[in-house]
């Protein structure tokens, strides 16, 4: 049985802590805006306290959220996006599946074959099986890495085919603007691991697009969030 999240030595109730972390990672809100939203509900808490809650509890919550079961029929869409930190360029490498579900992300200093190989190795270890197909843009590093790591997997390389991976960067770009950038590579890696786990939980699969199915999906997701944060009724 999964051990419950411990809130010992925290004067605020678990429901408030979990809700503040939910607001921060779910919506494009700065820490100060989360502070203001809590104040509107009569909860007096500083943005620095919200930041500490996000750092302490966010990764723990993310680990407890149920992950989608890997399948050999999955299609991996891989892409990378540049993020400037302290005046230096870094690359966030991301893999999503055919439904837009984020499989993994890695912050790396380079955009080359070595970095692509590192992402593929980590994906194979985390997923436990290779995909049916891999789709990327025309960056040659993907083809070189695929030949060495999983040569039997079909690879399609075309910019027009990879909109799913490219679109997955948009929510993070909105957060980057709200947060006025990231301060360190470690901070970016920690943030995206929780941010994507929450987004995976709440965003419905592409097959469920009716208003009712989306509503039911989100109700289920919120119930799972409460269970993961140990505040389920």
C-alpha positions in Angstrom: 0.0 0.0 0.0 1.3 3.5 -0.9 2.5 5.5 2.1 0.5 8.7 2.7 2.0 12.1 2.1 3.2 13.5 5.4 2.2 17.1 6.3 3.8 17.0 9.8 5.0 20.4 11.1 3.0 22.3 8.5 0.5 24.7 10.2 -1.8 24.8 7.1 -4.2 22.0 6.4 -3.2 19.5 3.7 -6.2 20.5 1.6 -4.8 24.1 1.3 -1.3 23.0 0.5 -2.4 20.5 -2.2 -4.7 23.2 -3.7 -2.0 25.8 -3.8 0.4 23.3 -5.6 -2.4 22.3 -8.0 -3.0 26.0 -8.9 0.7 26.6 -9.5 1.4 23.6 -11.7 -2.0 23.4 -13.5 -2.5 27.0 -14.6 -0.2 29.7 -16.1 0.0 31.5 -12.7 3.0 33.1 -11.0 3.6 32.5 -7.3 2.2 35.9 -6.5 -1.0 35.2 -8.4 -1.5 32.0 -6.5 -0.9 34.0 -3.3 -3.6 36.5 -4.4 -6.1 33.7 -5.3 -5.7 32.1 -1.9 -6.1 35.5 -0.2 -9.4 36.0 -2.1 -10.6 32.8 -0.2 -9.4 34.2 3.1 -6.2 32.2 3.2 -3.2 34.4 4.2 -0.1 32.7 2.8 3.0 34.3 1.2 4.2 33.5 -2.3 7.5 32.2 -0.8 5.5 29.6 1.2 3.8 28.5 -2.0 7.2 28.2 -3.6 8.4 26.0 -0.8 5.3 23.8 -1.0 5.8 23.4 -4.7 9.4 22.4 -4.3 8.7 20.0 -1.4 5.4 18.4 -2.4 5.3 18.8 -6.2 7.7 16.0 -7.0 6.1 13.7 -4.4 2.7 14.3 -5.8 3.9 13.6 -9.4 5.5 10.3 -8.4 2.1 9.2 -7.0 0.1 10.0 -10.0 -0.8 7.0 -12.2 1.2 6.8 -15.4 -0.2 5.6 -18.7 0.7 2.0 -19.4 3.3 1.7 -22.2 2.5 -0.2 -25.4 4.5 -1.5 -28.3 1.9 0.1 -30.5 2.7 3.6 -29.3 4.1 6.3 -31.6 6.8 8.5 -30.1 7.0 12.1 -31.3 10.3 13.7 -30.3 11.3 17.3 -30.4 13.5 19.8 -28.7 13.0 23.5 -27.7 15.6 26.1 -26.8 15.3 27.7 -23.3 17.6 30.5 -22.3 18.8 30.4 -18.6 21.1 33.1 -17.3 21.9 34.2 -20.8 22.9 30.7 -22.0 21.0 28.4 -24.3 19.8 25.0 -23.1 17.7 22.5 -24.9 14.6 20.8 -23.4 14.2 17.5 -25.2 10.6 16.1 -25.1 8.9 12.9 -26.1 5.1 12.6 -26.4 2.9 9.8 -27.6 0.2 9.7 -30.3 -2.3 11.2 -27.8 0.0 14.1 -26.7 0.8 12.4 -23.4 4.3 13.5 -22.2 6.5 10.4 -21.9 9.7 12.2 -20.7 11.7 15.4 -20.8 15.3 16.1 -20.4 17.2 19.4 -20.1 20.5 19.2 -21.9 23.2 21.7 -22.9 23.5 20.5 -26.5 21.5 19.7 -29.5 23.5 16.8 -30.9 23.6 13.0 -31.4 24.9 12.4 -27.8 21.9 14.3 -26.4 19.5 12.4 -28.6 21.0 9.1 -27.6 20.6 10.0 -23.9 16.9 10.7 -24.4 16.3 7.5 -26.3 18.1 5.4 -23.7 16.1 7.0 -20.9 12.8 6.6 -22.7 13.5 2.9 -23.3 14.4 2.4 -19.7 11.3 4.2 -18.5 8.8 2.8 -21.0 10.2 -0.8 -20.9 9.6 -1.4 -24.6 10.3 0.3 -27.9 7.6 2.1 -29.9 6.0 1.0 -33.1 7.2 4.2 -34.8 9.3 7.3 -34.0 8.5 10.7 -35.6 10.8 13.6 -35.5 11.7 16.8 -37.4 14.6 16.7 -39.8 17.4 17.1 -37.2 20.0 14.5 -38.2 20.9 13.6 -34.6 17.6 11.7 -34.2 18.4 9.4 -37.1 21.9 8.7 -35.9 20.8 8.0 -32.4 17.9 5.7 -33.6 20.3 3.6 -35.7 22.5 3.0 -32.6 19.8 2.6 -29.9 16.8 1.0 -31.6 17.6 0.2 -35.2 14.5 -2.0 -35.8 12.1 0.9 -35.1 10.5 2.7 -38.0 11.6 6.4 -38.2 9.7 9.1 -40.0 11.5 12.5 -40.3 9.4 15.3 -41.6 8.5 18.7 -40.0 4.9 18.5 -41.0 4.4 15.2 -39.2 5.7 16.4 -35.9 3.1 19.0 -34.9 2.1 17.0 -31.9 5.5 17.3 -30.3 5.9 20.9 -31.3 2.5 21.8 -29.9 3.4 20.2 -26.6 5.9 23.0 -26.0 3.2 25.7 -26.0 1.9 25.2 -22.4 5.5 25.4 -21.1 6.1 28.6 -23.1 3.1 30.2 -21.4 4.4 29.2 -18.0 7.9 30.5 -18.9 6.4 33.9 -19.6 4.3 33.9 -16.4 7.4 33.0 -14.3 9.6 35.4 -16.2 12.0 32.6 -17.1 13.8 29.9 -15.3 16.7 30.4 -12.9 18.7 27.2 -13.3 18.7 23.9 -15.4 17.9 21.9 -12.2 15.0 24.1 -11.4 13.7 23.7 -15.0 14.0 19.9 -14.9 12.2 19.7 -11.5 9.5 22.0 -12.7 8.7 20.2 -16.0 8.6 16.8 -14.3 5.7 18.0 -12.1 4.1 20.3 -14.6 3.9 17.5 -17.3 2.6 15.0 -14.8 -0.3 17.3 -13.8 -1.0 18.1 -17.4 -1.0 14.4 -18.3 -3.5 13.8 -15.6 -6.0 16.6 -16.5 -5.9 16.8 -20.3 -8.2 14.3 -21.9 -7.1 11.9 -24.6 -7.8 13.0 -28.2 -10.4 10.2 -28.5 -12.6 11.9 -25.8 -13.7 15.2 -27.2 -17.4 15.5 -26.3 -18.3 17.9 -23.6 -19.6 15.1 -21.3 -16.5 12.9 -21.8 -14.2 15.8 -21.0 -16.2 16.7 -17.9 -16.1 13.1 -16.6 -12.4 12.8 -17.4 -11.6 15.9 -15.4 -13.8 14.8 -12.4 -11.8 11.5 -12.4 -8.5 13.4 -12.7 -9.4 15.6 -9.7 -10.3 12.6 -7.6 -7.0 11.0 -8.5 -5.2 14.2 -7.6 -6.8 14.1 -4.1 -5.8 10.5 -3.7 -2.2 11.2 -4.7 -2.0 14.1 -2.3 -3.6 12.2 0.6 -6.5 14.6 0.9 -9.2 12.3 -0.5 -12.4 12.4 1.5 
